[in-house]
């Protein structure tokens, strides 16, 4: 386990939400991929300071107890349903459906989960069937084939507007033969996807505070939503256009009806960028999603195809010479932030609940429960030219003074209105003790002070 690091700016900011993450990777295969993903997650945990628990324990490990307090559970590899026991499945469904938490499934976590429909060994794709397992439905399981490991391909952020047809390669263009067995042209999108969906657009933003910026495609191609020559064992799906055609469905769980929503495609594979020998041309499906998210009741589920082995996180790639780890890990972290609902909340700076990197007030209906993501508390404003203070926070010409009169630990965090980190420290308070944050330029700042009694005070200061 990697312990939570409260000295990291991300963890010091009371508005951020990734605190605890569980990575479960029980599998008899994909040893290199499991180790690569473990290392990628350890890098993120140390960089952003969240607590990371890693386990490859025997099936049955997923319980109400192991999920308690986790912001997100990640299932890496697996090659089967790793929550087959009814107790594990019940715990996970309560965690997602009822409690509104999130799960991420990586690469082979989607490959061989029991689900009716075409395919062998329980490898079907009919997720609408009443007997289809929860894990298969959550990831919209469609696995059909895979390319050889390290096969290069171009990945790009999916930015499809409702009513448009995504970029695709038709069956005829691939082979010159009649259409069989897939549809030639993918249907038009019924919702905005990826970068143009307000809920997920910040995953791809390099200006959002605490994001890991996505790299340019190459030294000559400045685009940050296209990555050439990414090597992996890229999957192909049964349906064309894969999950984009899957409708919203209703499921009853513990006598409560929940909606399993349409898929929001985040990343796609350009099939014109990968080479296939003639005997494998049937593996082209046209519209080719690579990663997506789905609303599952009150919670969220996501899938990311990247991660068969170390290559998506390697230090070099064919072509540009840039580090794939920059793209693979940046995308992984930003996706984790979305699943933890970092990108939602109050968007009005006049309230103490203001979240400067929020793009939506809520994602699912229960996200406003308890007022956590609503604007409800007008923030006190302290002006440097009015000689006033509030909750021990006062301002002078080029700085802020925070009184810390109680014995014990205070956590002080200062940011600008865009959420950019300005100052953060944990200090020991006492009689006549203060914290001075000076050298600030003219403008407005948000000061968050957590007292030894764990009370949070939020003050907006204008210099």
N, C-alpha and C positions, 0 to 999 in steps of 0.2 A: 504494500500500500504506500502511495505517496501522500504525505500529510498535507493538509491545507496550509498555505503560507499567507498569513494575514499581513505580511509586509508588502505584498505585491499590489500595485495600484489597482488592478482589476478587483481584487478581493477587498480593498479598503473602501471602494465605492459602494455605498449601501444600495444603489439602484441596480447593480448587476446581479445576475441570478444563477450562474453556474458555480455551485458550491461543492457538490458531491456527484461523482460519476462512477458507475459500476461497469466494468468491462468483463464479460463472461465469454470465454472462448474454448469451451470443451469441444474437442474434435480429435478424431484419429488421423486426420489428414491436414494438408495445408500448414505444415509446421513452420515453413519460412514466412508465410503470410501472417500467421498468428504472432510470431516474434516481431515481424516488421510493424504490425499494428500496435503491439504492446509498446514498442519503442516510440512510435509516433505519438501515442497517447501520453507516455511519460514526458516527452518533450513539451507537449501542450500543458500538462499538469504543472510542470516546473515553471514554464513561462508565464502562466496566468494564475497559478497559485491554488487551483481547486484540489480537493481531496479525490484521489483516484484509487479505487479498489479493483484489483485484477484477480480473477479466479478462473481456473480450468477444472474446477472440482467436478465430481461425478454428477450425472443427471439427478435432478432433485434439489440442486443447490438454490434454484430460484424459488424463494418463498416470500411470504409477507414480511418476514423479519429481514431478509437480505435486501429487499427492495425499500425498506423503510428509510425515509429521508433522502433517497437518491433523486437528484434532479433528472437523471437520464440513465437508462440501461442500454448498453451496446452489446449486441450479439455478433461476434466475429467468427466467420467461417462456419463450423458446425456440420455442414453437409447433411443435415437432417433437422427435424423438430427437436430442439433441445429442452423443450418444456412439455414432454409427452405425458407426464403424470398429471392426474386431475388436480392435485393440490398445487402444483407449479403453474398450471394453466389458469386455475382460478385466481391465484395470487397475481399473475401478470395481467389478466383481464381486468381485475379490480384496479390495479395500479394504473392502467391506461384508460379504460372505459369510464370507470366511476370517479377515480381520483384526479384524472386530468394530467397525468404525467406523460413521458415520452420514451420511445425506444428507437434505436438505430440498428439496422441489420446490414452487415458488411459482406459483400462478395458471396461466398458459398453458404452464408446463412440462409439464402433463399433457394438453394439448388434442389434439394430433395425432401421437401416437406409434403406429407400426405395431403393430397387434394385430388378430387375426381377429375375426369377429363382425359384428353389425349396424353400420351406419354407412358412410360413403363416405370415399374418400381414405385408407384405412388407419385409419379412426377408430372401429374396433370396440371391443368391451368384453369379449371372451372371454379373460380373463387366464389361464385354466386351460389354454388351447391351448398345445401344446408349442412352437409357433413364435412365440408372443408375446414381444416384446422385454423385456429385463430392466427397462428404465426404466418400461415400462408396467405390469409386474407389481409393481414396487416401490411405485408410487403407486396400485395397483389402479384403473387407468385406466377411467373410466366416462363421459367427457365426451359430452354430447348437444347441449345448447343453452346459450346464455347470455342473461341479461337485458342491456338497454342499460346502458352505463356510468353510474355514479352512481345506479343504481336503489336506493332506500332499502329496508332490510329490518332485521328484528330478529334479532340473533345472541345465542345463549345457550350457556353451558357445558353440555356433554352430561353428564348425571348419571343414567345408566340402569343399574339393577341387573340382574344376570343373572336371567332368568325373567320380566322385565317387558317391556311394549311401550312403545317411546319415544313421545313426543307426535308426532302426525302429523295430516295432513289427508287424508282418503280421497278417492279418485277421484270417488265419487258426490257428496261434499260440495262438491267443486270445480266440477263441471259438471252434476250431476243426470242424467248419462247412464250407460250401462252401462260396465263396466270393460273397457278396451282401450287399450293392451296390457299394463298393469301390474297387479300384485296390489293388491287393495284395502287390506288391513291388513298392515302390516309384521310380520315374525315377531318373537317374543320374543327378547330378547338372550340370547346364549349365554355372555356374560362381562360383568363389570362394566366400564362405560365411563367415560372422562373423569374427572370430579371424584370419583367413587366408586371408581375403580380405584386401588389403593394405589401402583401404579407411576407414575401420572400426576397424582395428586391435588395435588401440590405446585406444579404449573404454575399452579394457580388460587389459591394461598395468598398472602395479603398479609402473613403473619407470618413467612414463611421468609426467613432472612437472605440478602441479595444479590438477592432477587427485585425486579423493578420492579413495585410494587403496581398492581393493576388498579383502575380508577376506579369510582365509583358510577355507576349508569345515568344519574342526573340529580340535580339539587339536591333533588328531592322523592322520588326513588326510590333508596334507599341500596344496592340490590343490586349486587354486583360481578360477577355471572355473567350479567347481561342487559344488552344494549346496543341501544337503539332507534335507528332511522334511520341505520344505517351504510350509506353509499353505496359501491357497487362494481359491477363487472360479475359478478354472482353466477351461478355455473354451475348447470346442472341435469344430472342423471346419467341414464344409460340404465335402470339397475335401481332398483326400489323394494324395499327401502329403501337403495339405493345399496350401499356397501361393507359394511354391517352383515351382509348375508347371505352374504358370501364366506367360504368355509371355509378352514382351514389346508391348505396344499399342500406336497408334497415335491418338491424339485428336486435333480438331481444336477449338481454342478459340479466339474470336475477330479476325477472319480471319488469325490467325497464327497457324501453326501446331506445336504441342508440343508432346514430347515422354513421356509416362508414363512407367517407366522402370520395369524390373524384380525386384523381392524382394530379398533383402540381409538379410538372416535370422541371427539374432544375438543371440538368446537364444531359446533353445528347452526344451521340457518336456520329461522325460523318462517314458514311459507308463508302464514299468514293475515295477515302484516304487509306483504306486497308486493302491488302492484296489477298485474294482468295483463288485457289486453284479451281479449275472448272468443275471438279467433282463436288466442291463445297459451295457452289454458287447458291444453293438453296438456303444458305445461312444468311443471306441478305434479306432484310425485312423492310427496308425503306426507312420510315420514321423509326429512329433507334434510340430510345431513352437510355441513359446511363445512371441517373440518380434522380430520386423523386421523394416527395413527402405526401402524406395522406392524413386527413383528420379521421380519428377513430374514436367515436363517441366524444367524451370530454377531453381526450388526449390526442397525441400525435404519434405517427409512425413515419420512418424514413428508410430509404434504401440507398446504398452507395456501392456500385459495382467495383470501384477501385479497391485493390488490396489483396490480389492473389498471392503476391510475394513482395519482395522489397522494392521492386522497380517503381511503383508509383511514388515512393518516398526516397528514391535513389538520389545521389548527389550530382548526377549528370544525365543528359538524355541526348539521343541522336538529333542532330540538326543544330538547334540553337546553342547547346552547351549550358543552358540554364539548369538550375536544380529543380527536379521534379518535386522534391520535398517542399519547395516553396509553394507550388500549386497544390499538391496533395494535402499537405498539412494545413495550409491556409484555408482551403475549401472545407476540410474536415472541422476545423475550429469554428469557422463561421456557421457551418451547418449545426454544430452543437449549440451555438448561441441561439439560433432560431428555435431549436427543439426545446431549449430551456426557457423560451419566451423572452429572451433579452430584448428583442426588437419590438416589443409591444409595451403599452403603458400610456400614461398621461403625456400629451404632447403640448401642453400649455405651460410656459415657464412662469406663469403667475401663481402656480400651485406647487406645494412642497413635494407632491408625487411626480413632478415633471421628470420625464426620461428623454434626454436629448437625442438618443439614437433610435427612438421608437418610430415606426412607420404606420402602425395600426394601434387602436385602443385595445382591441382584443382579437384573438384568433378563433377560439371556441366559446360557446355561450357561458361557460363557467369561469372564464378568465377574469371576470369582474367580481367574482365572489369575494366578499370581505372588503371590497373597495381597494384591493391591492393595485388595480390597474385603471382606476378612475381618478379624475381630478376632483378632489373633495376638500382639500385644506389650503386655503389661501396662504401664500408664503409671506412672512414678514420681510420687509425691505428696509435695509439700513443704508443711509446715504452718508458719505464721508463729510459733506458740507453742512450737515444738520446736527452733528454732535449727538447722535442717538445710538442706542444699542438695543439688542433684543437677545434674550437667552444667553447673555454673556458675550455676544458677538458685537464688536464695534469696528468702525472704520476710520482710517486716517488718510492722508493725502495719497499715499502710494502703497497702502497695505491694509491688512485685517488683523485685529487682535481678538483672541479667543480666551476668555477667562476659564481656568480649570481649577476651581477652588476646593473640590472634594478630593479626599484621599482615594487613590485607585487609578485605574487605567482609563484614559480618554483616547478615543480614535478621532482624529481630525482629518477631513478630506475636503479639498478645495478644487473646483473645476470651473471652467468658463461655461457660457450658456450652450455651447456646442458639445459639452461633455468632455472636452479635452482636459486631461489631468494637469493640475497646476501645483498642488502640494498635498502630501499625505504623510502622517506620522502618528505613531502611538506614543503617548507621553504619560508620565505619572503626575497626577495632580496633587494639589495641596494648597494651604492657605496662601493667598497673594500670588499664586502662580498663574502665568499666562503663556500663550503661544502667539508669537508674532509672525505673520506671513507678510514680508515686505518685498519691495521691488516690483510691485504689480503695476501694470499700465492702466490707463483710464479704461473703464468698461464695467461690465456686470459679471459677478461671480456667484456661484452657489457654494455655500459653506455647510457641510454636514458634520455635526459633532455628536458622537456617541458617548454618553456619560458612563461613569463606573456602574451606575444602576441600569445600564443598557437602554436608557432613554435616548431616542434620536431627535435632535433638533436640526431643522433645516432653515437657513436664513439666506436671503438674496442680498448681496452687497453691491452697491453701485458707487464706484470711485469717480 
